[in-house]
Amino acid sequence: MRIKVDYDVCEANAVCMGLAPEVFEVDDDDNLHVLLPEPPPQELDRVRHAVRSCPKAALSLEE
């Protein structure tokens, strides 16, 4: 499973980082970075929750 980000839509509000900080990071310049583009199985539940919780729907998962 791979995380996709629509950077044209993302506002870097850090909801995803709050839910899965091992996977997502928002830097001091408000840029989102995906630290683990292909997260390990133990992170998938939190990643799915972060994707569903994105207020701008900028995140998706590709199987």
C-alpha positions in Angstrom: 0.0 0.0 0.0 1.3 3.4 -1.0 0.3 6.9 0.3 -0.5 9.5 -2.3 -0.8 13.2 -1.6 -2.5 15.8 -3.8 -0.2 18.7 -2.9 -2.5 21.1 -4.9 -5.2 20.5 -2.3 -3.1 19.9 0.9 -3.1 22.8 3.3 -0.6 21.1 5.7 -2.9 21.5 8.7 -1.1 18.5 10.3 -4.1 16.4 11.2 -2.4 13.4 9.6 0.8 14.1 11.5 -1.1 14.2 14.7 -2.6 10.8 14.0 0.5 9.1 12.5 3.6 11.0 13.3 5.9 8.2 12.3 4.5 8.5 8.7 3.6 12.2 8.2 5.5 15.3 9.0 4.7 19.0 8.5 7.8 21.1 8.5 8.3 24.7 9.8 7.4 26.0 6.3 4.1 24.2 6.3 5.1 21.5 3.8 3.8 18.0 4.2 6.4 15.2 4.0 5.5 11.5 3.8 8.2 9.8 5.8 7.1 6.3 5.0 5.4 6.3 1.5 4.8 2.6 1.8 4.0 2.2 5.5 4.6 -1.1 7.3 1.7 -3.3 8.2 1.7 -2.2 11.8 1.0 1.4 10.8 -1.8 0.8 8.3 -4.7 1.3 10.7 -3.3 4.7 11.8 -2.5 5.6 8.2 -6.1 4.7 7.1 -7.5 6.8 9.9 -5.2 9.8 9.0 -6.3 9.5 5.3 -10.0 9.5 6.3 -9.5 12.4 8.7 -7.8 14.7 6.2 -10.1 17.8 6.2 -9.2 18.6 2.5 -9.2 15.0 1.3 -5.7 15.4 0.0 -4.6 12.0 1.0 -5.3 8.6 -0.5 -4.1 5.1 -0.5 -3.1 3.1 -3.5 -3.1 -0.7 -3.2 
